[in-house]
Amino acid sequence: MAPRSLRLLCWADYLAPAVLARFETETGIRIDGVWYTGEDAAAARVLAGEPFDVVVASDYFVERYRNAGVLQPLDLDRLPGLAGITDPRLRTPPCDPEADGHKYVAALYFGTEGIAVRIDQVARPHSSWQALFDNEFAGRIAMLDGAREVLSTALYLLGESPNSTDHAVLERATEMLVEQRRLVAVYDSDTPWRHIVEGVTIVHCFGGDAARAINAGVAQMRFFRPQEGFTIWIDGPCIPQTASDVDAAHRFIEYLLDPAVAAANADHSGYHPVVGAADALMKSLVQRSMRPTQEQIESGTFLADLGDVNQAYESCYRRIRSTG
């Protein structure tokens, strides 16, 4: 009889190896991990029907999967750990409003998008997306690598929503970013924290990347949630319709919801656990101190699935990246 296994699609370096090893030891279920560094490529696999038991996805991708009908509802009776997600905005985010009476994602992490500034290199740092467009920092800027994340920086500066479906507005944002391309040293959503550590002056990143850089020894850095607006996000595990072992999938998700496990994963990744009781169990005082306030959780903007307009964002981003 073949050993039982669970096929997992997840961001690379997202879950603590010790956490995965403990699950395998305790359950006898081997984790067959498929690790991705770009979510658009991962989404193509999910939407094409490639079989996975658990997919860890960002919020607007969860919404895209839900709208496409490729997810199955979670069995809440098997997931008592969901009660540990006590913040209502994180428990029921826009990507999973439970409008049909079902829940499709068990949130794992949350955080905010912003900019990390090396204050040992910048005399007067300020909390604005404009820093990413400043000629003073030519060649010393790192950007996230994703259509929605990159375009949102210009949309916020234009006073527009990062979920805009206005093609004229999107064109204006694209023109700004085509011009900005010459200032950018690298686009990277995999390890933005490394660029902070390596001394890149302005890094477009998530709060968890900033925390991870501080934990790696960077003291002369500040993380800003820009004054024009900022994105808040959640992500977590879902069960696709292609899952071959739904029981193992639920066991793994419930395991991730355990406060001690959530804390260990957060310590590893640098991101904030959604399970409230995990905070006190985290080893990193830096991460605990950088947790968004309730006001920030309420004021941040979640990215939404934009249906057919998603393709317009992707097309605009290809133009930006092909410049130069």
Secondary structure as UniProt FT lines:
FT   STRAND          5..11
FT   TURN            12..13
FT   HELIX           17..27
FT   STRAND          30..36
FT   HELIX           39..47
FT   TURN            48..49
FT   STRAND          54..58
FT   HELIX           59..68
FT   HELIX           76..78
FT   HELIX           80..84
FT   HELIX           88..91
FT   TURN            94..95
FT   TURN            99..100
FT   STRAND          109..118
FT   TURN            119..121
FT   HELIX           129..133
FT   HELIX           135..137
FT   TURN            138..139
FT   STRAND          141..143
FT   HELIX           147..157
FT   TURN            158..159
FT   TURN            162..163
FT   HELIX           167..180
FT   HELIX           181..183
FT   STRAND          184..187
FT   HELIX           192..197
FT   TURN            198..199
FT   STRAND          202..206
FT   HELIX           207..215
FT   TURN            216..217
FT   STRAND          221..224
FT   TURN            227..228
FT   STRAND          231..238
FT   TURN            241..242
FT   HELIX           246..256
FT   HELIX           259..269
FT   STRAND          272..273
FT   HELIX           276..281
FT   HELIX           285..290
FT   HELIX           294..299
FT   TURN            307..308
FT   HELIX           309..321
//
